[in-house]
């Protein structure tokens, strides 16, 4: 079950006595917990029927006692256990989960890990309640996720704007969602978000970013490459070398994959994990660099990654390292 499905059921007044939220992606867990804490009960009912506990500060007896209380002047009560992974005697909740109170909605947030699927606890949770098991999205899934999130808020967004957000922020769904929410406040209903909006409200330059750098490298456009790198050098916070090198490594690794892929555009886009819209940029770069040039670029990225942390380097500034690195990629 997805986190949206749980919230959808709640909006339709469909409840189970237990919701076990676990896994690596905090954003999905936080969305369900936030809804349970702030929207399941009316403001009048929260005072008597909402209990929020923290795993590191509570014990199993306190949790069970809270869950076994009957709601006051309402149909149900809500008990939320946050940071359940920090609760030392978590397994002692088995007795309650085996016979939960139907008038209690018990929400357990167990972040950064999962219970053993073979354990009695896991079987009880599956039998008596709902499990939300989350995992981190892959980098190539972030633009699509950002687009879906924007659509869920009643707006549209261009593909390039999605790429800008994902490349600049990285795999942090909470930050991406926060930046999109900022756009929602500032843009009129029905406006399609584009790179100009990203530049204005998020602070990401539409001309000077890693996405534009990798495109310029793929086109072997030396003047544009150096112009972007000089901007990065003058504005270190815009794109530090520790962010640029992994992004370019990912880019050239995808180009390298093309040399071994058989099939048409659909198969190539699938192998690279990119939207078909952007495939032409990768195939054009593959033709310009060839297998040898692509491998050389990857080796240079490894070499300059070591130099950026002080290995085999006498203390050059990050901007100078970046200039030297891209120059050697294009002028071997």
Residue, then its C-alpha position, 0 to 999 in steps of 0.5 A: x500500500x502507498x502512503x496516498x492510499x492510507x490517507x485516501x482511506x482515512x478521508x473516506x472514514x475507513x480505518x484499521x486499528x494499526x498502521x505500521x510505517x517503516x523503511x528508508x524514506x522518511x518523507x512518506x512516513x512523515x506524510x502519514x504521521x502528519x495527517x494522523x496527528x493534525x487531520x484525523x481528529x477535529x480540534x475539539x477532539x484532539x485534547x482528549x483523544x490524541x496521544x503522541x509518544x516517542x520511542x526513546x522516551x517511553x516504554x511498552x506499558x505506557x503505549x499499551x495503556x494509551x491504546x487501550x483507553x476508550x475515546x472520550x466524546x468521540x468515535x475513535x482516538x489516535x495514538x501515534x508512536x514516533x521514533x519506534x526504532x528507538x524503543x528498546x522493548x518494542x516487541x512487547x507490543x505484540x500482546x496488544x497488536x494481537x488484540x487491538x482496540x477497534x476504537x483506537x487508530x494506532x500509528x507506528x513510525x519505524x524509520x530507517x529500518x524494517x522489522x524481520x518479516x519472519x518474526x511473530x511481530x511482522x505476521x501480527x502486523x500484517x494480519x491486524x493492520x496495514x504496513x507501509x514499507x518505504x524505500x529511497x527513490x533512485x536518482x532517475x525517479x526523482x524528476x517523475x516524482x517531482x512532476x507527480x507531486x506538482x500535479x497532486x497540488x493542482x499545477x503542472x511543471x516542465x520536464x527541464x524544471x523537474x530535472x533542475x530541481x532533482x539535480x540541484x537538491x538530490x535525493x531529499x524528497x522533503x526538500x523537493x516538496x518544500x521547494x515545490x510548496x514554496x512555488x505553490x504559494x507564489x504562482x497562480x493556480x493553473x500556472x505551469x512551472x518552468x525553469x524561470x520560476x525555478x530560478x526566481x523562487x528556488x534560487x537555481x540558475x537556469x543557465x549555470x547548473x550541473x544539468x547545463x554543464x553536462x549538456x555542454x560537455x556532451x556537445x563538447x561546447x568548450x566556451x559554454x563549459x568554461x563559462x559555467x565552470x567559471x560561474x561555479x568557481x565564483x559562486x562555490x555554493x551554487x555547485x560545489x565540486x563535491x556535487x558536480x563530480x558525482x553528477x558528471x560521473x552518473x552522466x558519463x556512466x550512462x553514456x558508457x552504457x549506450x555502447x553495450x545496449x542493443x535495441x531501439x530508443x525504448x530499450x536504450x532509455x530503459x537501460x539508462x533509466x532516463x526519460x526518452x525525451x532526454x535520450x537524444x542528448x546522451x546518444x549525441x554525447x556518445x557519438x562525440x566522445x566515443x568509448x575511449x573518450x567516455x572512459x577517459x572522462x570517468x577516469x578523470x572524474x575519479x582522479x579529481x575526486x581524490x584531488x578534491x579531498x587532498x589526495x595527490x594534490x598540493x592544495x588547489x582551489x576547487x574552482x581551479x580543479x574543476x576548470x582543469x578537469x573539464x579542459x582535460x575531458x575536452x582537450x585530451 
